[in-house]
């Protein structure tokens, strides 16, 4: 049975989804699927500039999507809770199914 969301919880959920509504942040989370990385690693993988990447990492961190640890001069980032990938995988699967259905419909015409 689906649970009803109270207004405060709705605002919290909406804020979390808003953070995920930016392709650059999704690219960062996708890169972190491989494991913990430094900012330099993430710059190389995502091709985002360091300042831009740092801004997105700060937002992801403040909303609990990523965790960080310092080791000497380096800061390492990792996904705080891998459940975020379940959300992404559900949406990607849904979008792929829609695209497949549209292609089949177009071919049938």
C-alpha positions as a printed Julia matrix, in Angstrom:
109×3 Matrix{Float64}:
  0.0    0.0     0.0
  1.39   3.4    -0.98
  2.06   5.74    1.9
  0.71   9.23    2.03
  3.29  12.01    2.2
  2.77  14.87    4.59
  3.62  18.35    3.24
  6.98  18.56    5.04
  8.08  15.18    3.68
  6.91  16.2     0.18
  9.16  19.27    0.34
 12.13  17.14    1.41
 11.54  14.62   -1.37
 11.1   17.41   -3.93
 14.38  19.01   -2.81
 16.21  15.71   -3.24
 14.77  15.16   -6.72
 15.67  18.74   -7.62
 19.31  17.96   -6.82
 19.11  14.96   -9.17
 17.53  17.06  -11.93
 20.9   18.32  -13.18
 22.77  16.24  -15.81
 26.18  17.24  -14.41
 25.28  15.86  -10.98
 23.98  12.66  -12.53
 27.29  12.36  -14.41
 29.17  12.72  -11.12
 27.06  10.07   -9.43
 27.47   7.79  -12.44
 31.26   8.19  -12.3
 31.2    7.36   -8.59
 29.57   3.99   -9.34
 33.15   2.77   -9.83
 34.06   3.77   -6.28
 35.77   6.53   -4.35
 37.5    9.22   -6.43
 39.37  12.46   -6.04
 38.23  15.73   -7.57
 40.96  15.33  -10.19
 39.63  11.88  -11.12
 36.12  13.29  -11.43
 37.29  16.24  -13.55
 38.94  13.78  -15.96
 35.91  11.49  -16.17
 33.11  14.06  -16.3
 35.03  16.76  -18.25
 33.51  19.38  -15.92
 35.76  22.23  -14.87
 37.11  21.97  -11.34
 35.15  24.96  -10.0
 31.91  23.71  -11.55
 32.53  20.17  -10.31
 33.28  21.41   -6.79
 30.01  23.37   -6.75
 28.05  20.26   -7.73
 29.92  18.07   -5.24
 29.13  20.53   -2.45
 25.43  20.39   -3.27
 25.47  16.58   -3.54
 27.27  16.44   -0.19
 24.92  18.87    1.56
 21.93  16.76    0.47
 23.53  13.51    1.58
 24.19  11.95   -1.82
 27.97  11.87   -1.48
 30.4   11.61    1.41
 33.94  12.88    1.48
 37.14  12.25    3.36
 40.45  14.07    3.45
 43.75  12.28    3.07
 46.64  14.71    3.06
 46.17  17.14    0.19
 43.43  15.07   -1.43
 39.71  14.94   -0.85
 38.02  11.69   -1.82
 34.36  11.47   -2.73
 32.1    8.43   -2.7
 28.38   7.78   -2.91
 26.89   8.0     0.58
 24.09   5.53   -0.12
 24.02   3.32   -3.2
 20.19   3.31   -3.15
 20.35   6.41   -5.35
 21.38   4.08   -8.18
 18.15   2.12   -7.77
 16.25   5.34   -8.49
 18.4    6.04  -11.54
 18.13   2.47  -12.8
 14.33   2.46  -12.48
 14.06   5.7   -14.46
 16.58   4.57  -17.09
 14.72   1.28  -17.51
 11.44   3.12  -17.88
 12.87   5.52  -20.48
 14.46   2.67  -22.44
 11.12   0.79  -22.49
  9.33   3.91  -23.74
 11.91   4.42  -26.5
 11.64   0.78  -27.56
  7.86   1.02  -27.69
  8.05   4.2   -29.81
 10.49   2.54  -32.23
  8.22  -0.5   -32.6
  5.23   1.74  -33.21
  7.13   3.74  -35.84
  8.22   0.56  -37.62
  4.66  -0.77  -37.63
  3.37   2.28  -39.48
